[in-house]
Amino acid sequence: MLVISGDNISVTKADDFWLHLEIVMQDGELYELQEEDKIYFKLFKKPKNELNNPPVFKQTFDNNMQEVAISGEDTKFLKDNQYYYTCELQSAEYGKNTVVEGKLYFTYD
């Protein structure tokens, strides 16, 4: 089960899930990923701006995907039910930009 409400995500523990990304520029136009672009998905125990808070999981995606694909195998080791996530775009033209962040909740069947 996958439920997305605003920037918050609930997913059944150990399920695969995909997040489709549409990056909207300030002028309202959709950003088209460039060849050298990378997207970083990071999962934290606490909000990302807190000290001593390294990501518990991170994955990199290249420009040929408009989706972040997370395997249940990648997250089944996690112990807590609530985490904080970020998706960051690293672009040669625009530098590093957080494109979405929120809470990720793991539920059980």
Secondary structure in CASP SS format (residue, H / E / C, confidence):
PFRMAT SS
TARGET T0000
AUTHOR 0000-0000-0000
METHOD secondary structure of the structure
MODEL  1
M C 1.00
L E 1.00
V E 1.00
I E 1.00
S E 1.00
G C 1.00
D C 1.00
N E 1.00
I E 1.00
S E 1.00
V E 1.00
T E 1.00
K C 1.00
A C 1.00
D C 1.00
D C 1.00
F E 1.00
W E 1.00
L E 1.00
H E 1.00
L C 1.00
E C 1.00
I C 1.00
V E 1.00
M C 1.00
Q C 1.00
D C 1.00
G C 1.00
E C 1.00
L E 1.00
Y C 1.00
E C 1.00
L C 1.00
Q C 1.00
E C 1.00
E C 1.00
D C 1.00
K E 1.00
I E 1.00
Y E 1.00
F E 1.00
K E 1.00
L E 1.00
F E 1.00
K C 1.00
K C 1.00
P C 1.00
K C 1.00
N C 1.00
E C 1.00
L C 1.00
N C 1.00
N C 1.00
P C 1.00
P C 1.00
V C 1.00
F E 1.00
K E 1.00
Q E 1.00
T E 1.00
F E 1.00
D E 1.00
N C 1.00
N C 1.00
M C 1.00
Q C 1.00
E E 1.00
V E 1.00
A E 1.00
I E 1.00
S C 1.00
G H 1.00
E H 1.00
D H 1.00
T H 1.00
K C 1.00
F C 1.00
L C 1.00
K C 1.00
D C 1.00
N C 1.00
Q E 1.00
Y E 1.00
Y E 1.00
Y E 1.00
T E 1.00
C E 1.00
E E 1.00
L E 1.00
Q E 1.00
S E 1.00
A C 1.00
E C 1.00
Y C 1.00
G E 1.00
K E 1.00
N E 1.00
T E 1.00
V E 1.00
V E 1.00
E E 1.00
G E 1.00
K E 1.00
L E 1.00
Y E 1.00
F E 1.00
T E 1.00
Y C 1.00
D C 1.00
END
